[in-house]
Amino acid sequence: MKDVTCPYCGHQFDICHDDGHGYAEDRRHEDTCPQCEKNFVFTSYISVTHAAYKADCLNGEPHRLEKSKTYPPQYAVMRCKDCDYERQLTEAEKETP
């Protein structure tokens, strides 16, 4: 699916966003059709998609904790794989890699 359809000739093409062109939602952006070479304006609408995941720890089950991969390692924490809960390492956890 292409980004835009030229309002003059109907050619469908992708907007070049390399420098951030065309991302702001609160303004009109100018572009040129590569087919008919006419200038036109377009607006952008960015949609957000949500994804749901199980988090049994929010329903009474224990957190599934793992040690964060942090450098330097003394700043590591234990973080839940499901809900991002975190706590400081215990002395025993500090000694294990």
N, CA, C and O of each residue as an XYZ file, in Angstrom:
388
protein
N       0.847     -1.176      0.000
C       0.000      0.000      0.000
C       0.894      1.242      0.000
O       1.808      1.352      0.817
N       0.640      2.138     -0.880
C       1.440      3.348     -1.014
C       0.929      4.432     -0.072
O      -0.222      4.397      0.361
N       1.804      5.406      0.243
C       1.458      6.483      1.178
C       0.372      7.409      0.653
O      -0.530      7.791      1.399
N       0.448      7.775     -0.630
C      -0.418      8.835     -1.140
C      -0.778      8.579     -2.602
O      -0.044      7.914     -3.333
N      -1.924      9.124     -3.008
C      -2.354      9.094     -4.400
C      -2.366     10.527     -4.909
O      -2.995     11.394     -4.303
N      -1.682     10.781     -6.007
C      -1.628     12.130     -6.570
C      -3.042     12.609     -6.889
O      -3.788     11.895     -7.558
N      -3.431     13.801     -6.427
C      -4.782     14.304     -6.700
C      -4.980     14.728     -8.155
O      -6.110     14.999     -8.564
N      -3.914     14.791     -8.937
C      -4.016     15.199    -10.343
C      -4.087     14.006    -11.285
O      -4.984     13.926    -12.125
N      -3.139     13.076    -11.147
C      -3.086     11.982    -12.123
C      -3.442     10.615    -11.537
O      -3.589      9.649    -12.285
N      -3.584     10.517    -10.211
C      -3.958      9.262     -9.585
C      -2.796      8.313     -9.320
O      -3.008      7.198     -8.843
N      -1.580      8.736     -9.621
C      -0.399      7.886     -9.378
C      -0.215      7.684     -7.878
O      -0.273      8.640     -7.104
N       0.008      6.438     -7.474
C       0.228      6.117     -6.068
C       1.722      5.954     -5.825
O       2.418      5.270     -6.575
N       2.204      6.598     -4.759
C       3.627      6.503     -4.451
C       3.854      6.748     -2.972
O       2.957      7.187     -2.253
N       5.068      6.457     -2.532
C       5.451      6.653     -1.133
C       6.106      8.011     -0.949
O       6.924      8.433     -1.767
N       5.740      8.692      0.131
C       6.374      9.955      0.501
C       7.745      9.627      1.093
O       7.869      8.697      1.890
N       8.756     10.372      0.713
C      10.092     10.184      1.285
C      10.131     10.901      2.637
O      10.080     12.129      2.701
N      10.223     10.118      3.713
C      10.233     10.654      5.077
C      11.639     10.703      5.665
O      11.782     10.862      6.877
N      12.677     10.570      4.848
C      14.050     10.461      5.352
C      14.433     11.587      6.300
O      15.122     11.344      7.291
N      14.009     12.795      6.022
C      14.358     13.925      6.894
C      13.213     14.324      7.817
O      13.219     15.418      8.381
N      12.226     13.433      7.972
C      11.073     13.720      8.820
C       9.940     14.411      8.074
O       8.914     14.742      8.668
N      10.122     14.630      6.776
C       9.116     15.302      5.947
C       7.790     14.558      5.996
O       7.732     13.346      5.787
N       6.730     15.301      6.276
C       5.388     14.740      6.209
C       4.865     14.074      7.458
O       3.772     13.509      7.437
N       5.610     14.121      8.549
C       5.136     13.451      9.771
C       4.271     14.334     10.668
O       3.403     13.813     11.368
N       4.474     15.637     10.673
C       3.702     16.518     11.558
C       2.227     16.470     11.167
O       1.881     16.612      9.994
N       1.368     16.269     12.158
C      -0.064     16.152     11.887
C      -0.775     17.496     11.838
O      -1.906     17.569     11.357
N      -0.157     18.543     12.315
C      -0.845     19.823     12.454
C      -0.572     20.805     11.318
O      -0.777     22.007     11.488
N      -0.118     20.327     10.177
C       0.164     21.235      9.066
C       0.014     20.512      7.728
O      -0.065     19.286      7.659
N      -0.022     21.318      6.680
C      -0.038     20.774      5.317
C       1.394     20.659      4.826
O       2.216     21.544      5.061
N       1.681     19.572      4.151
C       3.018     19.320      3.615
C       2.955     19.402      2.092
O       1.966     18.993      1.484
N       3.993     19.922      1.491
C       4.056     20.016      0.036
C       4.883     18.870     -0.520
O       5.864     18.444      0.090
N       4.477     18.372     -1.689
C       5.243     17.344     -2.381
C       4.983     17.463     -3.877
O       4.117     18.222     -4.314
N       5.744     16.702     -4.651
C       5.616     16.713     -6.104
C       5.409     15.286     -6.576
O       6.117     14.375     -6.146
N       4.457     15.094     -7.446
C       4.188     13.767     -7.992
C       5.331     13.377     -8.933
O       5.684     14.156     -9.818
N       5.910     12.198     -8.760
C       6.986     11.775     -9.660
C       6.484     11.401    -11.058
O       7.282     11.292    -11.988
N       5.179     11.206    -11.215
C       4.601     10.826    -12.510
C       4.271     12.061    -13.361
O       4.785     12.205    -14.470
N       3.415     12.951    -12.842
C       2.979     14.115    -13.628
C       3.754     15.383    -13.267
O       3.612     16.411    -13.930
N       4.574     15.309    -12.213
C       5.423     16.406    -11.751
C       4.651     17.641    -11.287
O       5.193     18.746    -11.279
N       3.388     17.457    -10.899
C       2.610     18.567    -10.358
C       2.784     18.604     -8.842
O       2.923     17.570     -8.188
N       2.774     19.812     -8.306
C       2.884     20.007     -6.864
C       1.507     19.887     -6.224
O       0.497     20.246     -6.829
N       1.478     19.387     -5.009
C       0.233     19.255     -4.261
C       0.559     19.308     -2.775
O       1.729     19.287     -2.393
N      -0.465     19.376     -1.941
C      -0.278     19.345     -0.492
C      -0.969     18.106      0.063
O      -1.904     17.579     -0.540
N      -0.499     17.650      1.213
C      -1.136     16.525      1.886
C      -1.043     16.741      3.386
O      -0.195     17.494      3.866
N      -1.917     16.078      4.113
C      -1.874     16.085      5.575
C      -1.593     14.663      6.043
O      -1.822     13.700      5.311
N      -1.101     14.544      7.256
C      -0.767     13.238      7.814
C      -1.644     12.951      9.028
O      -1.940     13.835      9.832
N      -2.042     11.707      9.134
C      -2.782     11.222     10.294
C      -2.069      9.973     10.782
O      -1.975      8.981     10.059
N      -1.574     10.021     11.993
C      -0.831      8.905     12.555
C      -1.755      8.149     13.495
O      -2.354      8.738     14.395
N      -1.871      6.844     13.286
C      -2.740      6.036     14.155
C      -1.880      5.218     15.110
O      -0.730      4.891     14.816
N      -2.456      4.901     16.239
C      -1.780      4.112     17.257
C      -2.475      2.761     17.349
O      -3.703      2.686     17.396
N      -1.689      1.708     17.374
C      -2.226      0.363     17.510
C      -1.775     -0.194     18.857
O      -0.619     -0.035     19.248
N      -2.679     -0.837     19.551
C      -2.362     -1.417     20.847
C      -2.291     -2.940     20.729
O      -3.030     -3.542     19.950
N      -1.410     -3.548     21.493
C      -1.303     -5.004     21.548
C      -1.446     -5.416     23.008
O      -0.808     -4.832     23.885
N      -2.275     -6.413     23.271
C      -2.520     -6.871     24.639
C      -1.745     -8.152     24.918
O      -1.628     -9.019     24.053
N      -1.221     -8.261     26.130
C      -0.456     -9.427     26.549
C      -0.938     -9.872     27.926
O      -1.399     -9.057     28.726
N      -0.830    -11.151     28.190
C      -1.179    -11.663     29.509
C      -0.178    -11.139     30.530
O       1.015    -11.032     30.245
N      -0.664    -10.819     31.701
C       0.176    -10.419     32.830
C      -0.421    -11.079     34.067
O      -1.106    -10.438     34.864
N      -0.147    -12.368     34.208
C      -0.719    -13.138     35.309
C      -0.377    -12.547     36.674
O      -1.142    -12.703     37.626
N       0.762    -11.873     36.775
C       1.166    -11.274     38.048
C       0.205    -10.170     38.483
O       0.168     -9.830     39.666
N      -0.559     -9.612     37.579
C      -1.559     -8.607     37.939
C      -2.858     -9.252     38.405
O      -3.806     -8.574     38.801
N      -2.875    -10.581     38.347
C      -4.059    -11.345     38.745
C      -3.732    -12.354     39.835
O      -4.322    -13.433     39.884
N      -2.796    -12.007     40.707
C      -2.507    -12.840     41.863
C      -1.349    -13.809     41.729
O      -0.934    -14.385     42.735
N      -0.811    -14.017     40.545
C       0.330    -14.918     40.365
C       1.626    -14.157     40.664
O       1.629    -12.926     40.644
N       2.725    -14.868     40.941
C       3.994    -14.182     41.217
C       4.572    -13.537     39.948
O       4.302    -13.971     38.828
N       5.359    -12.511     40.160
C       6.061    -11.868     39.040
C       7.077    -12.845     38.462
O       7.677    -13.629     39.196
N       7.269    -12.798     37.160
C       8.315    -13.593     36.498
C       9.537    -12.693     36.348
O       9.692    -11.997     35.344
N      10.398    -12.717     37.355
C      11.517    -11.782     37.429
C      12.759    -12.300     36.711
O      13.064    -13.493     36.726
N      13.451    -11.377     36.092
C      14.755    -11.671     35.514
C      15.664    -10.469     35.747
O      15.206     -9.330     35.840
N      16.945    -10.746     35.837
C      17.933     -9.702     36.093
C      18.110     -8.871     34.830
O      18.267     -9.418     33.738
N      18.085     -7.552     34.979
C      18.255     -6.679     33.820
C      19.683     -6.771     33.306
O      20.610     -7.042     34.069
N      19.852     -6.546     32.020
C      21.172     -6.553     31.402
C      21.677     -5.115     31.401
O      21.481     -4.370     30.440
N      22.324     -4.746     32.487
C      22.709     -3.359     32.722
C      24.219     -3.264     32.856
O      24.864     -4.152     33.414
N      24.774     -2.174     32.338
C      26.210     -1.924     32.528
C      26.377     -0.550     33.125
O      25.786      0.399     32.611
N      27.130     -0.395     34.156
C      27.819     -1.436     34.903
C      26.831     -2.300     35.677
O      25.757     -1.836     36.059
N      27.199     -3.559     35.907
C      26.261     -4.527     36.491
C      25.753     -4.185     37.878
O      24.716     -4.710     38.285
N      26.440     -3.324     38.624
C      25.953     -2.989     39.973
C      24.652     -2.182     39.925
O      23.999     -2.002     40.954
N      24.273     -1.697     38.744
C      23.019     -0.956     38.603
C      21.876     -1.832     38.084
O      20.793     -1.325     37.791
N      22.108     -3.121     37.973
C      21.065     -4.035     37.505
C      19.934     -4.101     38.532
O      20.129     -3.823     39.715
N      18.755     -4.474     38.053
C      17.578     -4.671     38.906
C      16.908     -5.965     38.475
O      17.227     -6.518     37.422
N      15.998     -6.437     39.278
C      15.156     -7.568     38.900
C      13.872     -6.976     38.308
O      13.206     -6.162     38.948
N      13.532     -7.387     37.089
C      12.385     -6.814     36.375
C      11.453     -7.925     35.918
O      11.901     -8.964     35.432
N      10.155     -7.699     36.075
C       9.141     -8.662     35.648
C       9.057     -8.667     34.119
O       9.028     -7.613     33.484
N       9.019     -9.864     33.545
C       8.916    -10.008     32.089
C       7.555     -9.565     31.560
O       7.414     -9.250     30.378
N       6.556     -9.542     32.440
C       5.196     -9.264     31.988
C       4.732     -7.831     32.212
O       4.139     -7.226     31.320
N       4.998     -7.281     33.404
C       4.405     -5.978     33.725
C       5.433     -4.873     33.958
O       5.051     -3.738     34.243
N       6.714     -5.173     33.846
C       7.789     -4.205     34.055
C       7.951     -3.764     35.511
O       8.657     -2.791     35.777
N       7.312     -4.460     36.461
C       7.604     -4.236     37.880
C       9.093     -4.465     38.065
O       9.663     -5.358     37.438
N       9.734     -3.670     38.920
C      11.134     -3.926     39.206
C      11.460     -3.659     40.662
O      10.795     -2.880     41.345
N      12.509     -4.334     41.112
C      12.988     -4.155     42.469
C      14.502     -4.265     42.459
O      15.100     -4.741     41.494
N      15.112     -3.815     43.551
C      16.563     -3.906     43.697
C      16.974     -5.370     43.871
O      16.173     -6.197     44.307
N      18.213     -5.681     43.533
C      18.737     -7.027     43.688
C      18.966     -7.355     45.163
O      19.341     -6.489     45.953
N      18.738     -8.603     45.514
C      19.123     -9.062     46.844
C      20.633     -9.301     46.828
O      21.245     -9.314     45.760
N      21.225     -9.487     47.982
C      22.674     -9.738     48.047
C      23.041    -11.001     47.262
O      24.061    -11.022     46.574
N      22.220    -12.052     47.360
C      22.488    -13.291     46.635
C      22.411    -13.062     45.118
O      23.226    -13.604     44.372
N      21.449    -12.274     44.663
C      21.301    -11.995     43.219
C      22.448    -11.156     42.690
O      22.827    -11.292     41.527
N      23.006    -10.294     43.524
C      24.148     -9.462     43.116
C      25.371    -10.314     42.790
O      26.205     -9.924     41.972
N      25.474    -11.481     43.432
C      26.648    -12.335     43.263
C      26.534    -13.267     42.068
O      27.544    -13.820     41.632
N      25.328    -13.461     41.521
C      25.159    -14.341     40.375
C      25.203    -13.529     39.088
O      24.703    -12.405     39.034
N      25.806    -14.109     38.049
C      25.915    -13.370     36.777
C      24.608    -13.180     36.057
O      24.576    -12.577     34.984
